[in-house]
């Protein structure tokens, strides 16, 4: 669904997709992603925050009305 460039590291980007994940890439090695953030539903948008260690995701709206806006720590994807 989208991509966003890291605000401080020019060769890193994050992509959001229909496969329920956000993947982090180094464009110098385009065939292999650096890490993956698995989600429960498709991810509509993923954007880095201005303070560069955060990532905001917007999930595809679901009928259950779950939280669709989440803030992640890119250095620890479990938080």
mmJSON file of the N, C-alpha and C atoms, coordinates in Angstrom:
{"data_MODEL":{"atom_site":{
"group_PDB":["ATOM","ATOM","ATOM","ATOM","ATOM","ATOM","ATOM","ATOM","ATOM","ATOM","ATOM","ATOM","ATOM","ATOM","ATOM","ATOM","ATOM","ATOM","ATOM","ATOM","ATOM","ATOM","ATOM","ATOM","ATOM","ATOM","ATOM","ATOM","ATOM","ATOM","ATOM","ATOM","ATOM","ATOM","ATOM","ATOM","ATOM","ATOM","ATOM","ATOM","ATOM","ATOM","ATOM","ATOM","ATOM","ATOM","ATOM","ATOM","ATOM","ATOM","ATOM","ATOM","ATOM","ATOM","ATOM","ATOM","ATOM","ATOM","ATOM","ATOM","ATOM","ATOM","ATOM","ATOM","ATOM","ATOM","ATOM","ATOM","ATOM","ATOM","ATOM","ATOM","ATOM","ATOM","ATOM","ATOM","ATOM","ATOM","ATOM","ATOM","ATOM","ATOM","ATOM","ATOM","ATOM","ATOM","ATOM","ATOM","ATOM","ATOM","ATOM","ATOM","ATOM","ATOM","ATOM","ATOM","ATOM","ATOM","ATOM","ATOM","ATOM","ATOM","ATOM","ATOM","ATOM","ATOM","ATOM","ATOM","ATOM","ATOM","ATOM","ATOM","ATOM","ATOM","ATOM","ATOM","ATOM","ATOM","ATOM","ATOM","ATOM","ATOM","ATOM","ATOM","ATOM","ATOM","ATOM","ATOM","ATOM","ATOM","ATOM","ATOM","ATOM","ATOM","ATOM","ATOM","ATOM","ATOM","ATOM","ATOM","ATOM","ATOM","ATOM","ATOM","ATOM","ATOM","ATOM","ATOM","ATOM","ATOM","ATOM","ATOM","ATOM","ATOM","ATOM","ATOM","ATOM","ATOM","ATOM","ATOM","ATOM","ATOM","ATOM","ATOM","ATOM","ATOM","ATOM","ATOM","ATOM","ATOM","ATOM","ATOM","ATOM","ATOM","ATOM","ATOM","ATOM","ATOM","ATOM","ATOM","ATOM","ATOM","ATOM","ATOM","ATOM","ATOM","ATOM","ATOM","ATOM","ATOM","ATOM","ATOM","ATOM","ATOM","ATOM","ATOM","ATOM","ATOM","ATOM","ATOM","ATOM","ATOM","ATOM","ATOM","ATOM","ATOM","ATOM","ATOM","ATOM","ATOM","ATOM","ATOM","ATOM","ATOM","ATOM","ATOM","ATOM","ATOM","ATOM","ATOM","ATOM","ATOM","ATOM","ATOM","ATOM","ATOM","ATOM","ATOM","ATOM","ATOM","ATOM","ATOM","ATOM","ATOM","ATOM","ATOM","ATOM"],
"id":[1,2,3,4,5,6,7,8,9,10,11,12,13,14,15,16,17,18,19,20,21,22,23,24,25,26,27,28,29,30,31,32,33,34,35,36,37,38,39,40,41,42,43,44,45,46,47,48,49,50,51,52,53,54,55,56,57,58,59,60,61,62,63,64,65,66,67,68,69,70,71,72,73,74,75,76,77,78,79,80,81,82,83,84,85,86,87,88,89,90,91,92,93,94,95,96,97,98,99,100,101,102,103,104,105,106,107,108,109,110,111,112,113,114,115,116,117,118,119,120,121,122,123,124,125,126,127,128,129,130,131,132,133,134,135,136,137,138,139,140,141,142,143,144,145,146,147,148,149,150,151,152,153,154,155,156,157,158,159,160,161,162,163,164,165,166,167,168,169,170,171,172,173,174,175,176,177,178,179,180,181,182,183,184,185,186,187,188,189,190,191,192,193,194,195,196,197,198,199,200,201,202,203,204,205,206,207,208,209,210,211,212,213,214,215,216,217,218,219,220,221,222,223,224,225,226,227,228,229,230,231,232,233,234,235,236,237],
"type_symbol":["N","C","C","N","C","C","N","C","C","N","C","C","N","C","C","N","C","C","N","C","C","N","C","C","N","C","C","N","C","C","N","C","C","N","C","C","N","C","C","N","C","C","N","C","C","N","C","C","N","C","C","N","C","C","N","C","C","N","C","C","N","C","C","N","C","C","N","C","C","N","C","C","N","C","C","N","C","C","N","C","C","N","C","C","N","C","C","N","C","C","N","C","C","N","C","C","N","C","C","N","C","C","N","C","C","N","C","C","N","C","C","N","C","C","N","C","C","N","C","C","N","C","C","N","C","C","N","C","C","N","C","C","N","C","C","N","C","C","N","C","C","N","C","C","N","C","C","N","C","C","N","C","C","N","C","C","N","C","C","N","C","C","N","C","C","N","C","C","N","C","C","N","C","C","N","C","C","N","C","C","N","C","C","N","C","C","N","C","C","N","C","C","N","C","C","N","C","C","N","C","C","N","C","C","N","C","C","N","C","C","N","C","C","N","C","C","N","C","C","N","C","C","N","C","C","N","C","C","N","C","C","N","C","C","N","C","C"],
"label_atom_id":["N","CA","C","N","CA","C","N","CA","C","N","CA","C","N","CA","C","N","CA","C","N","CA","C","N","CA","C","N","CA","C","N","CA","C","N","CA","C","N","CA","C","N","CA","C","N","CA","C","N","CA","C","N","CA","C","N","CA","C","N","CA","C","N","CA","C","N","CA","C","N","CA","C","N","CA","C","N","CA","C","N","CA","C","N","CA","C","N","CA","C","N","CA","C","N","CA","C","N","CA","C","N","CA","C","N","CA","C","N","CA","C","N","CA","C","N","CA","C","N","CA","C","N","CA","C","N","CA","C","N","CA","C","N","CA","C","N","CA","C","N","CA","C","N","CA","C","N","CA","C","N","CA","C","N","CA","C","N","CA","C","N","CA","C","N","CA","C","N","CA","C","N","CA","C","N","CA","C","N","CA","C","N","CA","C","N","CA","C","N","CA","C","N","CA","C","N","CA","C","N","CA","C","N","CA","C","N","CA","C","N","CA","C","N","CA","C","N","CA","C","N","CA","C","N","CA","C","N","CA","C","N","CA","C","N","CA","C","N","CA","C","N","CA","C","N","CA","C","N","CA","C","N","CA","C","N","CA","C","N","CA","C","N","CA","C","N","CA","C","N","CA","C","N","CA","C"],
"label_alt_id":[null,null,null,null,null,null,null,null,null,null,null,null,null,null,null,null,null,null,null,null,null,null,null,null,null,null,null,null,null,null,null,null,null,null,null,null,null,null,null,null,null,null,null,null,null,null,null,null,null,null,null,null,null,null,null,null,null,null,null,null,null,null,null,null,null,null,null,null,null,null,null,null,null,null,null,null,null,null,null,null,null,null,null,null,null,null,null,null,null,null,null,null,null,null,null,null,null,null,null,null,null,null,null,null,null,null,null,null,null,null,null,null,null,null,null,null,null,null,null,null,null,null,null,null,null,null,null,null,null,null,null,null,null,null,null,null,null,null,null,null,null,null,null,null,null,null,null,null,null,null,null,null,null,null,null,null,null,null,null,null,null,null,null,null,null,null,null,null,null,null,null,null,null,null,null,null,null,null,null,null,null,null,null,null,null,null,null,null,null,null,null,null,null,null,null,null,null,null,null,null,null,null,null,null,null,null,null,null,null,null,null,null,null,null,null,null,null,null,null,null,null,null,null,null,null,null,null,null,null,null,null,null,null,null,null,null,null],
"label_comp_id":["UNK","UNK","UNK","UNK","UNK","UNK","UNK","UNK","UNK","UNK","UNK","UNK","UNK","UNK","UNK","UNK","UNK","UNK","UNK","UNK","UNK","UNK","UNK","UNK","UNK","UNK","UNK","UNK","UNK","UNK","UNK","UNK","UNK","UNK","UNK","UNK","UNK","UNK","UNK","UNK","UNK","UNK","UNK","UNK","UNK","UNK","UNK","UNK","UNK","UNK","UNK","UNK","UNK","UNK","UNK","UNK","UNK","UNK","UNK","UNK","UNK","UNK","UNK","UNK","UNK","UNK","UNK","UNK","UNK","UNK","UNK","UNK","UNK","UNK","UNK","UNK","UNK","UNK","UNK","UNK","UNK","UNK","UNK","UNK","UNK","UNK","UNK","UNK","UNK","UNK","UNK","UNK","UNK","UNK","UNK","UNK","UNK","UNK","UNK","UNK","UNK","UNK","UNK","UNK","UNK","UNK","UNK","UNK","UNK","UNK","UNK","UNK","UNK","UNK","UNK","UNK","UNK","UNK","UNK","UNK","UNK","UNK","UNK","UNK","UNK","UNK","UNK","UNK","UNK","UNK","UNK","UNK","UNK","UNK","UNK","UNK","UNK","UNK","UNK","UNK","UNK","UNK","UNK","UNK","UNK","UNK","UNK","UNK","UNK","UNK","UNK","UNK","UNK","UNK","UNK","UNK","UNK","UNK","UNK","UNK","UNK","UNK","UNK","UNK","UNK","UNK","UNK","UNK","UNK","UNK","UNK","UNK","UNK","UNK","UNK","UNK","UNK","UNK","UNK","UNK","UNK","UNK","UNK","UNK","UNK","UNK","UNK","UNK","UNK","UNK","UNK","UNK","UNK","UNK","UNK","UNK","UNK","UNK","UNK","UNK","UNK","UNK","UNK","UNK","UNK","UNK","UNK","UNK","UNK","UNK","UNK","UNK","UNK","UNK","UNK","UNK","UNK","UNK","UNK","UNK","UNK","UNK","UNK","UNK","UNK","UNK","UNK","UNK","UNK","UNK","UNK","UNK","UNK","UNK","UNK","UNK","UNK"],
"label_asym_id":["A","A","A","A","A","A","A","A","A","A","A","A","A","A","A","A","A","A","A","A","A","A","A","A","A","A","A","A","A","A","A","A","A","A","A","A","A","A","A","A","A","A","A","A","A","A","A","A","A","A","A","A","A","A","A","A","A","A","A","A","A","A","A","A","A","A","A","A","A","A","A","A","A","A","A","A","A","A","A","A","A","A","A","A","A","A","A","A","A","A","A","A","A","A","A","A","A","A","A","A","A","A","A","A","A","A","A","A","A","A","A","A","A","A","A","A","A","A","A","A","A","A","A","A","A","A","A","A","A","A","A","A","A","A","A","A","A","A","A","A","A","A","A","A","A","A","A","A","A","A","A","A","A","A","A","A","A","A","A","A","A","A","A","A","A","A","A","A","A","A","A","A","A","A","A","A","A","A","A","A","A","A","A","A","A","A","A","A","A","A","A","A","A","A","A","A","A","A","A","A","A","A","A","A","A","A","A","A","A","A","A","A","A","A","A","A","A","A","A","A","A","A","A","A","A","A","A","A","A","A","A","A","A","A","A","A","A"],
"label_entity_id":["1","1","1","1","1","1","1","1","1","1","1","1","1","1","1","1","1","1","1","1","1","1","1","1","1","1","1","1","1","1","1","1","1","1","1","1","1","1","1","1","1","1","1","1","1","1","1","1","1","1","1","1","1","1","1","1","1","1","1","1","1","1","1","1","1","1","1","1","1","1","1","1","1","1","1","1","1","1","1","1","1","1","1","1","1","1","1","1","1","1","1","1","1","1","1","1","1","1","1","1","1","1","1","1","1","1","1","1","1","1","1","1","1","1","1","1","1","1","1","1","1","1","1","1","1","1","1","1","1","1","1","1","1","1","1","1","1","1","1","1","1","1","1","1","1","1","1","1","1","1","1","1","1","1","1","1","1","1","1","1","1","1","1","1","1","1","1","1","1","1","1","1","1","1","1","1","1","1","1","1","1","1","1","1","1","1","1","1","1","1","1","1","1","1","1","1","1","1","1","1","1","1","1","1","1","1","1","1","1","1","1","1","1","1","1","1","1","1","1","1","1","1","1","1","1","1","1","1","1","1","1","1","1","1","1","1","1"],
"label_seq_id":[1,1,1,2,2,2,3,3,3,4,4,4,5,5,5,6,6,6,7,7,7,8,8,8,9,9,9,10,10,10,11,11,11,12,12,12,13,13,13,14,14,14,15,15,15,16,16,16,17,17,17,18,18,18,19,19,19,20,20,20,21,21,21,22,22,22,23,23,23,24,24,24,25,25,25,26,26,26,27,27,27,28,28,28,29,29,29,30,30,30,31,31,31,32,32,32,33,33,33,34,34,34,35,35,35,36,36,36,37,37,37,38,38,38,39,39,39,40,40,40,41,41,41,42,42,42,43,43,43,44,44,44,45,45,45,46,46,46,47,47,47,48,48,48,49,49,49,50,50,50,51,51,51,52,52,52,53,53,53,54,54,54,55,55,55,56,56,56,57,57,57,58,58,58,59,59,59,60,60,60,61,61,61,62,62,62,63,63,63,64,64,64,65,65,65,66,66,66,67,67,67,68,68,68,69,69,69,70,70,70,71,71,71,72,72,72,73,73,73,74,74,74,75,75,75,76,76,76,77,77,77,78,78,78,79,79,79],
"pdbx_PDB_ins_code":[null,null,null,null,null,null,null,null,null,null,null,null,null,null,null,null,null,null,null,null,null,null,null,null,null,null,null,null,null,null,null,null,null,null,null,null,null,null,null,null,null,null,null,null,null,null,null,null,null,null,null,null,null,null,null,null,null,null,null,null,null,null,null,null,null,null,null,null,null,null,null,null,null,null,null,null,null,null,null,null,null,null,null,null,null,null,null,null,null,null,null,null,null,null,null,null,null,null,null,null,null,null,null,null,null,null,null,null,null,null,null,null,null,null,null,null,null,null,null,null,null,null,null,null,null,null,null,null,null,null,null,null,null,null,null,null,null,null,null,null,null,null,null,null,null,null,null,null,null,null,null,null,null,null,null,null,null,null,null,null,null,null,null,null,null,null,null,null,null,null,null,null,null,null,null,null,null,null,null,null,null,null,null,null,null,null,null,null,null,null,null,null,null,null,null,null,null,null,null,null,null,null,null,null,null,null,null,null,null,null,null,null,null,null,null,null,null,null,null,null,null,null,null,null,null,null,null,null,null,null,null,null,null,null,null,null,null],
"Cartn_x":[0.808,0.0,0.847,2.05,2.836,4.244,5.013,6.373,6.739,7.736,8.214,9.707,10.459,11.91,12.217,13.239,13.696,14.176,13.823,14.196,15.686,16.435,17.847,18.801,18.353,19.21,18.668,19.363,18.826,18.612,19.22,19.07,18.081,17.37,16.404,14.986,14.084,12.679,11.793,10.537,9.537,8.395,7.885,6.738,5.59,4.39,3.186,2.41,1.726,1.078,-0.153,-0.781,-1.984,-1.679,-0.42,-0.065,0.103,-0.492,-0.491,0.903,1.706,3.05,3.585,4.6,5.443,6.843,7.484,8.834,9.794,10.973,12.022,13.109,13.522,14.431,15.634,16.73,17.91,17.98,17.804,17.726,19.029,20.11,21.37,21.349,20.416,20.214,18.73,18.231,16.789,16.111,16.839,16.212,15.886,16.362,16.16,15.769,14.671,14.269,15.087,15.232,16.008,15.254,13.99,13.145,11.69,10.834,9.407,8.625,7.571,6.648,5.338,5.055,3.806,2.629,1.526,0.32,-0.859,-1.945,-3.128,-4.001,-3.89,-4.713,-3.824,-4.309,-3.522,-3.174,-1.995,-1.501,-1.677,-2.477,-2.768,-1.598,-1.061,0.065,1.023,2.285,3.318,4.197,4.36,5.148,6.083,7.327,8.281,7.871,8.15,7.884,9.068,8.907,10.011,11.2,10.982,12.085,12.767,12.491,13.174,13.21,12.936,12.876,11.436,10.496,9.089,8.52,7.491,6.773,5.296,4.499,3.053,2.446,1.551,0.856,-0.632,-1.241,-2.687,-3.169,-4.001,-4.504,-5.718,-5.936,-7.118,-8.336,-9.323,-10.495,-11.197,-11.536,-12.248,-13.629,-14.514,-15.863,-15.872,-14.873,-14.837,-14.411,-13.989,-13.587,-12.431,-11.449,-10.264,-9.435,-8.451,-7.559,-6.84,-6.969,-6.364,-5.093,-4.802,-3.618,-2.706,-1.501,-0.585,0.786,1.474,2.823,3.785,4.862,5.835,7.224,8.045,9.451,10.218,10.88,11.546,12.788,13.308,14.454,14.032,12.77,12.201,10.768,10.575,9.276,8.199,8.541,7.539,6.87,7.369,6.775,6.242],
"Cartn_y":[-1.204,0.0,1.262,1.185,2.401,2.173,3.257,3.206,4.555,4.535,5.77,5.624,6.669,6.682,7.041,6.409,6.72,8.171,8.945,10.365,10.641,9.68,9.911,9.041,7.868,6.934,6.831,7.44,7.63,6.349,5.248,4.024,3.031,3.431,2.558,3.058,2.116,2.469,1.391,1.743,0.816,0.737,-0.476,-0.668,-1.278,-0.89,-1.457,-2.178,-3.27,-4.052,-4.81,-5.423,-6.212,-7.538,-7.935,-9.223,-9.159,-8.163,-7.997,-7.764,-6.963,-6.725,-5.366,-4.934,-3.807,-4.392,-4.155,-4.66,-3.486,-3.684,-2.674,-3.116,-2.211,-2.533,-1.609,-2.131,-1.345,-1.411,-0.288,-0.343,-0.794,-0.831,-1.34,-2.866,-3.52,-4.965,-5.236,-4.979,-4.984,-6.353,-7.428,-8.759,-9.34,-8.683,-9.218,-8.088,-8.262,-7.234,-7.366,-6.25,-6.221,-6.84,-6.476,-7.02,-6.875,-7.517,-7.501,-7.261,-6.471,-6.225,-6.918,-8.092,-8.781,-8.097,-8.003,-7.369,-8.336,-8.015,-8.879,-8.635,-7.445,-7.058,-6.352,-6.172,-5.433,-4.022,-3.563,-2.252,-1.269,-0.236,0.745,1.697,2.244,3.189,2.919,3.163,3.128,4.346,5.157,6.382,6.496,6.864,7.142,8.42,8.459,9.666,10.624,11.894,12.858,12.525,11.762,11.431,10.123,9.599,8.526,7.138,6.974,5.611,5.128,5.901,5.532,5.309,4.488,4.218,4.191,4.901,4.909,4.077,3.155,2.364,2.654,2.635,2.762,1.469,0.749,-0.528,-0.313,-1.26,-1.219,-1.335,-0.457,-0.488,-1.845,-2.329,-3.59,-3.329,-4.262,-4.109,-4.126,-4.757,-4.864,-3.566,-2.586,-1.275,-1.373,-2.214,-2.303,-1.037,-0.871,0.274,0.211,1.244,1.21,2.049,2.856,3.704,3.239,2.767,2.227,2.869,3.039,3.607,2.502,2.309,1.249,1.844,1.13,1.466,0.628,1.252,0.488,-0.243,0.118,-0.591,-1.83,-1.885,-3.047,-3.195,-4.004,-4.096,-4.766,-5.215,-5.777,-4.698,-3.459,-2.372,-1.281],
"Cartn_z":[0.0,0.0,0.0,0.552,0.6,1.087,1.045,1.552,2.134,3.024,3.635,3.891,3.573,3.774,5.213,5.771,7.125,7.142,8.172,8.189,8.376,8.937,9.219,8.398,7.993,7.253,5.831,4.898,3.548,2.75,3.119,2.334,2.958,4.009,4.677,4.397,4.128,3.927,4.517,4.75,5.269,4.27,4.055,3.166,3.952,3.599,4.205,3.111,3.51,2.461,2.942,1.978,2.178,2.88,2.937,3.541,5.059,5.698,7.161,7.73,7.033,7.54,7.116,7.867,7.48,7.355,6.222,6.012,5.923,6.489,6.487,5.518,4.637,3.535,3.513,3.004,2.656,1.129,0.448,-1.012,-1.657,-0.886,-1.432,-1.544,-0.843,-0.913,-1.154,-2.356,-2.604,-2.573,-2.599,-2.646,-1.276,-0.199,1.138,2.091,2.809,3.767,5.048,5.772,7.011,8.18,8.304,9.368,8.949,9.728,9.422,10.705,10.582,11.68,11.311,11.886,11.563,12.263,11.573,12.11,11.956,12.613,12.575,11.351,10.784,9.629,8.604,7.376,6.382,6.855,6.473,6.892,5.741,5.978,4.941,4.728,5.823,5.752,6.902,6.655,7.698,7.471,8.504,8.405,9.595,9.295,10.366,11.082,12.377,13.156,13.007,13.327,13.21,14.109,15.188,16.088,15.692,14.54,13.801,14.434,15.718,16.239,16.363,15.87,15.922,14.532,14.48,13.241,13.577,12.823,13.001,11.885,12.247,11.245,11.296,10.135,10.004,9.368,10.098,9.618,8.721,7.819,6.971,7.879,7.717,8.61,8.567,9.727,9.868,10.457,10.311,10.853,12.381,12.995,14.456,15.133,14.377,14.907,15.897,15.609,16.458,16.318,17.182,17.067,15.731,14.949,13.622,13.533,14.54,14.559,15.688,15.331,16.321,16.184,17.31,17.345,17.772,16.992,17.23,17.458,18.216,18.386,17.36,16.385,15.326,15.818,16.978,17.531,18.322,18.708,19.403,18.903,17.873,17.21,18.059,19.244,20.146,20.988,20.907,21.702,20.81],
"occupancy":[1.0,1.0,1.0,1.0,1.0,1.0,1.0,1.0,1.0,1.0,1.0,1.0,1.0,1.0,1.0,1.0,1.0,1.0,1.0,1.0,1.0,1.0,1.0,1.0,1.0,1.0,1.0,1.0,1.0,1.0,1.0,1.0,1.0,1.0,1.0,1.0,1.0,1.0,1.0,1.0,1.0,1.0,1.0,1.0,1.0,1.0,1.0,1.0,1.0,1.0,1.0,1.0,1.0,1.0,1.0,1.0,1.0,1.0,1.0,1.0,1.0,1.0,1.0,1.0,1.0,1.0,1.0,1.0,1.0,1.0,1.0,1.0,1.0,1.0,1.0,1.0,1.0,1.0,1.0,1.0,1.0,1.0,1.0,1.0,1.0,1.0,1.0,1.0,1.0,1.0,1.0,1.0,1.0,1.0,1.0,1.0,1.0,1.0,1.0,1.0,1.0,1.0,1.0,1.0,1.0,1.0,1.0,1.0,1.0,1.0,1.0,1.0,1.0,1.0,1.0,1.0,1.0,1.0,1.0,1.0,1.0,1.0,1.0,1.0,1.0,1.0,1.0,1.0,1.0,1.0,1.0,1.0,1.0,1.0,1.0,1.0,1.0,1.0,1.0,1.0,1.0,1.0,1.0,1.0,1.0,1.0,1.0,1.0,1.0,1.0,1.0,1.0,1.0,1.0,1.0,1.0,1.0,1.0,1.0,1.0,1.0,1.0,1.0,1.0,1.0,1.0,1.0,1.0,1.0,1.0,1.0,1.0,1.0,1.0,1.0,1.0,1.0,1.0,1.0,1.0,1.0,1.0,1.0,1.0,1.0,1.0,1.0,1.0,1.0,1.0,1.0,1.0,1.0,1.0,1.0,1.0,1.0,1.0,1.0,1.0,1.0,1.0,1.0,1.0,1.0,1.0,1.0,1.0,1.0,1.0,1.0,1.0,1.0,1.0,1.0,1.0,1.0,1.0,1.0,1.0,1.0,1.0,1.0,1.0,1.0,1.0,1.0,1.0,1.0,1.0,1.0,1.0,1.0,1.0,1.0,1.0,1.0],
"B_iso_or_equiv":[0.0,0.0,0.0,0.0,0.0,0.0,0.0,0.0,0.0,0.0,0.0,0.0,0.0,0.0,0.0,0.0,0.0,0.0,0.0,0.0,0.0,0.0,0.0,0.0,0.0,0.0,0.0,0.0,0.0,0.0,0.0,0.0,0.0,0.0,0.0,0.0,0.0,0.0,0.0,0.0,0.0,0.0,0.0,0.0,0.0,0.0,0.0,0.0,0.0,0.0,0.0,0.0,0.0,0.0,0.0,0.0,0.0,0.0,0.0,0.0,0.0,0.0,0.0,0.0,0.0,0.0,0.0,0.0,0.0,0.0,0.0,0.0,0.0,0.0,0.0,0.0,0.0,0.0,0.0,0.0,0.0,0.0,0.0,0.0,0.0,0.0,0.0,0.0,0.0,0.0,0.0,0.0,0.0,0.0,0.0,0.0,0.0,0.0,0.0,0.0,0.0,0.0,0.0,0.0,0.0,0.0,0.0,0.0,0.0,0.0,0.0,0.0,0.0,0.0,0.0,0.0,0.0,0.0,0.0,0.0,0.0,0.0,0.0,0.0,0.0,0.0,0.0,0.0,0.0,0.0,0.0,0.0,0.0,0.0,0.0,0.0,0.0,0.0,0.0,0.0,0.0,0.0,0.0,0.0,0.0,0.0,0.0,0.0,0.0,0.0,0.0,0.0,0.0,0.0,0.0,0.0,0.0,0.0,0.0,0.0,0.0,0.0,0.0,0.0,0.0,0.0,0.0,0.0,0.0,0.0,0.0,0.0,0.0,0.0,0.0,0.0,0.0,0.0,0.0,0.0,0.0,0.0,0.0,0.0,0.0,0.0,0.0,0.0,0.0,0.0,0.0,0.0,0.0,0.0,0.0,0.0,0.0,0.0,0.0,0.0,0.0,0.0,0.0,0.0,0.0,0.0,0.0,0.0,0.0,0.0,0.0,0.0,0.0,0.0,0.0,0.0,0.0,0.0,0.0,0.0,0.0,0.0,0.0,0.0,0.0,0.0,0.0,0.0,0.0,0.0,0.0,0.0,0.0,0.0,0.0,0.0,0.0],
"pdbx_formal_charge":[null,null,null,null,null,null,null,null,null,null,null,null,null,null,null,null,null,null,null,null,null,null,null,null,null,null,null,null,null,null,null,null,null,null,null,null,null,null,null,null,null,null,null,null,null,null,null,null,null,null,null,null,null,null,null,null,null,null,null,null,null,null,null,null,null,null,null,null,null,null,null,null,null,null,null,null,null,null,null,null,null,null,null,null,null,null,null,null,null,null,null,null,null,null,null,null,null,null,null,null,null,null,null,null,null,null,null,null,null,null,null,null,null,null,null,null,null,null,null,null,null,null,null,null,null,null,null,null,null,null,null,null,null,null,null,null,null,null,null,null,null,null,null,null,null,null,null,null,null,null,null,null,null,null,null,null,null,null,null,null,null,null,null,null,null,null,null,null,null,null,null,null,null,null,null,null,null,null,null,null,null,null,null,null,null,null,null,null,null,null,null,null,null,null,null,null,null,null,null,null,null,null,null,null,null,null,null,null,null,null,null,null,null,null,null,null,null,null,null,null,null,null,null,null,null,null,null,null,null,null,null,null,null,null,null,null,null],
"auth_seq_id":[1,1,1,2,2,2,3,3,3,4,4,4,5,5,5,6,6,6,7,7,7,8,8,8,9,9,9,10,10,10,11,11,11,12,12,12,13,13,13,14,14,14,15,15,15,16,16,16,17,17,17,18,18,18,19,19,19,20,20,20,21,21,21,22,22,22,23,23,23,24,24,24,25,25,25,26,26,26,27,27,27,28,28,28,29,29,29,30,30,30,31,31,31,32,32,32,33,33,33,34,34,34,35,35,35,36,36,36,37,37,37,38,38,38,39,39,39,40,40,40,41,41,41,42,42,42,43,43,43,44,44,44,45,45,45,46,46,46,47,47,47,48,48,48,49,49,49,50,50,50,51,51,51,52,52,52,53,53,53,54,54,54,55,55,55,56,56,56,57,57,57,58,58,58,59,59,59,60,60,60,61,61,61,62,62,62,63,63,63,64,64,64,65,65,65,66,66,66,67,67,67,68,68,68,69,69,69,70,70,70,71,71,71,72,72,72,73,73,73,74,74,74,75,75,75,76,76,76,77,77,77,78,78,78,79,79,79],
"auth_comp_id":["UNK","UNK","UNK","UNK","UNK","UNK","UNK","UNK","UNK","UNK","UNK","UNK","UNK","UNK","UNK","UNK","UNK","UNK","UNK","UNK","UNK","UNK","UNK","UNK","UNK","UNK","UNK","UNK","UNK","UNK","UNK","UNK","UNK","UNK","UNK","UNK","UNK","UNK","UNK","UNK","UNK","UNK","UNK","UNK","UNK","UNK","UNK","UNK","UNK","UNK","UNK","UNK","UNK","UNK","UNK","UNK","UNK","UNK","UNK","UNK","UNK","UNK","UNK","UNK","UNK","UNK","UNK","UNK","UNK","UNK","UNK","UNK","UNK","UNK","UNK","UNK","UNK","UNK","UNK","UNK","UNK","UNK","UNK","UNK","UNK","UNK","UNK","UNK","UNK","UNK","UNK","UNK","UNK","UNK","UNK","UNK","UNK","UNK","UNK","UNK","UNK","UNK","UNK","UNK","UNK","UNK","UNK","UNK","UNK","UNK","UNK","UNK","UNK","UNK","UNK","UNK","UNK","UNK","UNK","UNK","UNK","UNK","UNK","UNK","UNK","UNK","UNK","UNK","UNK","UNK","UNK","UNK","UNK","UNK","UNK","UNK","UNK","UNK","UNK","UNK","UNK","UNK","UNK","UNK","UNK","UNK","UNK","UNK","UNK","UNK","UNK","UNK","UNK","UNK","UNK","UNK","UNK","UNK","UNK","UNK","UNK","UNK","UNK","UNK","UNK","UNK","UNK","UNK","UNK","UNK","UNK","UNK","UNK","UNK","UNK","UNK","UNK","UNK","UNK","UNK","UNK","UNK","UNK","UNK","UNK","UNK","UNK","UNK","UNK","UNK","UNK","UNK","UNK","UNK","UNK","UNK","UNK","UNK","UNK","UNK","UNK","UNK","UNK","UNK","UNK","UNK","UNK","UNK","UNK","UNK","UNK","UNK","UNK","UNK","UNK","UNK","UNK","UNK","UNK","UNK","UNK","UNK","UNK","UNK","UNK","UNK","UNK","UNK","UNK","UNK","UNK","UNK","UNK","UNK","UNK","UNK","UNK"],
"auth_asym_id":["A","A","A","A","A","A","A","A","A","A","A","A","A","A","A","A","A","A","A","A","A","A","A","A","A","A","A","A","A","A","A","A","A","A","A","A","A","A","A","A","A","A","A","A","A","A","A","A","A","A","A","A","A","A","A","A","A","A","A","A","A","A","A","A","A","A","A","A","A","A","A","A","A","A","A","A","A","A","A","A","A","A","A","A","A","A","A","A","A","A","A","A","A","A","A","A","A","A","A","A","A","A","A","A","A","A","A","A","A","A","A","A","A","A","A","A","A","A","A","A","A","A","A","A","A","A","A","A","A","A","A","A","A","A","A","A","A","A","A","A","A","A","A","A","A","A","A","A","A","A","A","A","A","A","A","A","A","A","A","A","A","A","A","A","A","A","A","A","A","A","A","A","A","A","A","A","A","A","A","A","A","A","A","A","A","A","A","A","A","A","A","A","A","A","A","A","A","A","A","A","A","A","A","A","A","A","A","A","A","A","A","A","A","A","A","A","A","A","A","A","A","A","A","A","A","A","A","A","A","A","A","A","A","A","A","A","A"],
"auth_atom_id":["N","CA","C","N","CA","C","N","CA","C","N","CA","C","N","CA","C","N","CA","C","N","CA","C","N","CA","C","N","CA","C","N","CA","C","N","CA","C","N","CA","C","N","CA","C","N","CA","C","N","CA","C","N","CA","C","N","CA","C","N","CA","C","N","CA","C","N","CA","C","N","CA","C","N","CA","C","N","CA","C","N","CA","C","N","CA","C","N","CA","C","N","CA","C","N","CA","C","N","CA","C","N","CA","C","N","CA","C","N","CA","C","N","CA","C","N","CA","C","N","CA","C","N","CA","C","N","CA","C","N","CA","C","N","CA","C","N","CA","C","N","CA","C","N","CA","C","N","CA","C","N","CA","C","N","CA","C","N","CA","C","N","CA","C","N","CA","C","N","CA","C","N","CA","C","N","CA","C","N","CA","C","N","CA","C","N","CA","C","N","CA","C","N","CA","C","N","CA","C","N","CA","C","N","CA","C","N","CA","C","N","CA","C","N","CA","C","N","CA","C","N","CA","C","N","CA","C","N","CA","C","N","CA","C","N","CA","C","N","CA","C","N","CA","C","N","CA","C","N","CA","C","N","CA","C","N","CA","C","N","CA","C","N","CA","C","N","CA","C","N","CA","C","N","CA","C"],
"pdbx_PDB_model_num":[1,1,1,1,1,1,1,1,1,1,1,1,1,1,1,1,1,1,1,1,1,1,1,1,1,1,1,1,1,1,1,1,1,1,1,1,1,1,1,1,1,1,1,1,1,1,1,1,1,1,1,1,1,1,1,1,1,1,1,1,1,1,1,1,1,1,1,1,1,1,1,1,1,1,1,1,1,1,1,1,1,1,1,1,1,1,1,1,1,1,1,1,1,1,1,1,1,1,1,1,1,1,1,1,1,1,1,1,1,1,1,1,1,1,1,1,1,1,1,1,1,1,1,1,1,1,1,1,1,1,1,1,1,1,1,1,1,1,1,1,1,1,1,1,1,1,1,1,1,1,1,1,1,1,1,1,1,1,1,1,1,1,1,1,1,1,1,1,1,1,1,1,1,1,1,1,1,1,1,1,1,1,1,1,1,1,1,1,1,1,1,1,1,1,1,1,1,1,1,1,1,1,1,1,1,1,1,1,1,1,1,1,1,1,1,1,1,1,1,1,1,1,1,1,1,1,1,1,1,1,1,1,1,1,1,1,1]
}}}
